[in-house]
Amino acid sequence: FTLFFSPLLCSFASQSHTECADLGVDWYKEAVGETPCVTYQRLRQMCNSKYQIGTLNTSLPPDTCNEQVADCCCNSISFSLSMLCITCQQGFTKATNGFDAPAGMYLKYLTRSDGATCSPMSNRSFTTNIQSAVCNNTIKIFDAMYTRIWWEDGSWF
């Protein structure tokens, strides 16, 4: 009896790391057509085809741009997507207004495990080759990430 229902229970217990815990960022999904975690993973996979989003770090930054080819993540748009993704994964029950990042957090996101900062770094944009790849791979980026979602001190809220 238990063996018959075990696989069924396991499928309900596991949640993909790209799915949202609640409806808190449904506005993003309605605007773009996928969760911010899916967008973030697809963007990172353009430079590292093996990149798979896991459970992001709630102690912030949620992830780091630690790729050998960092063009896809060494930018404020990827950082913003990682912040939206952690809110998506955790839901608004764990962070009523979503996850905020204090000043300096963007720089921590850009810092690789060897202590060096990724490059080339761009704010409110992608490098020309990455922007072309975003378009060619039909990755939709929320328009405000190019114009409004950016804080000079490296915070995010």
N, C-alpha and C positions, 0 to 999 in steps of 0.2 A: 504493500500500500504506500509506504513512504517513498520507495524508489520511483513509483509511477508519477508522483507529484513533484519530486525534487527538481527536475529540469524546468518545470513550469514555474516554480517558485523562484528559481535562480534568474530566470529571464525577467521577472518583475523586479527583483531586487537590484539588478545592475542597471545603472543609468549611464548613458554615453557621456563622456566629458565635454561633448559639444552641445548637449541639450541643456535647457534652462530648468532650474528647480521650481520656478513659478512664472507668473505672467509679467513680472516687473520690467523686463526689457522687451516686451512684445512690440512696443513702438518701433524698435530697431528691426525686428523681424518683419513687421508690416512694411517698413520703408525699403528694406534691402532684399527681403525674401529668404533670409536664413539667419541663424543666431549669430551674435558677434563672435562666438567661439569658432563656428564654422568659417566665417570670414577670416579670422585670425589664423587658423590652421591652414587654410588654402593659400593665404599670403605667404606664410612661412615656408610652405611646401614648394613654392616656386624656386627658392634657393636651396632647400634641403628636402628632397622628395621623401625622406624617411621621417620627417618631423610629424609627431603625433602629439596633440595636446593631451596633457594629463590633468590631474586635479591641480589647479593653480594654487600658489602659496598665499594664504590669507595674511601672513605677516608682512607682505609687500617687500619689494615689488612682486607681482604675481608670477612673473617669468623674467628671464633676462635674454638679451640679444647676444648669445654666446655661440654664434655660428661661424664656421670658417669663411663662408661667403655671407656677409651680414647685410647686404643691400636691402633685403626684404624686411628686416626687423629694425634696422638702425635709423628709426624715424619716429616722429611723434604720433603718426597715424597708427603704427603697430602698437605703440605703448598704450594709446587710447583704446584700441581694440582689446588689449590684454586686460585693461581695467574694466571695460564693459563685460568681458568674458568672465572675470571672477565674480562680478555681480550676478551674471547669468547663472553660473555654477552654484553659487551659494544661496542666491535668492534674497528677497527683501525681508524674509523672516530673520535672517542673521545680520543684516545690515539695512536698517529701515530706509535709508536714503541711498543705498548702494555703497560701494567701497570708495573711499576717498584716499588720496595719497598726499602726504605732506610735502613741503618744499624739498627739493633734492631727489625725489624718488625717480624722476625720469632719468637722471644721471646714473642712478643705481641700476636701472633697467638696461642702460647702454653699456654698463661696465661688464667686461668679460671675466671669466674665472681667473685669468692671469693678471687681472687688475688694469688692463688696458681698456680704453674706450673703443667701441666699435667704430668703423668708418666704412664708407662715407656717411656722415650723419646729415639728416635733413629734417626740417621742421615744417609742418603743415603741407608737406609734399613728399613725393617719392623722387628718386633719381629718374632721369629720363628713361633709362632702360627698364626700370621697375614699373614706371607708369605705363609704358607700352605693354609690358607683360601682364599687368593688371587688366588692361583693356582686352588684350588678346585672349586671356583666360576668363573673360566675362566675370571678373570679380567686381561686385558692386561695392563702392565705398560711400558711406554716408557723407553727403556734401559738406556738412558742418565740420568734418575732420580736416578739410582743406582750408577752412576760413575762420571758424570760431573756437573749436575745441583745442585750446593751447594756452598754457600759462607759462610765462617767462621763467618763473622760479622753479619749474619742474614739478609742481604739484598737479593734482588732478582731482576734480570734484564735479 
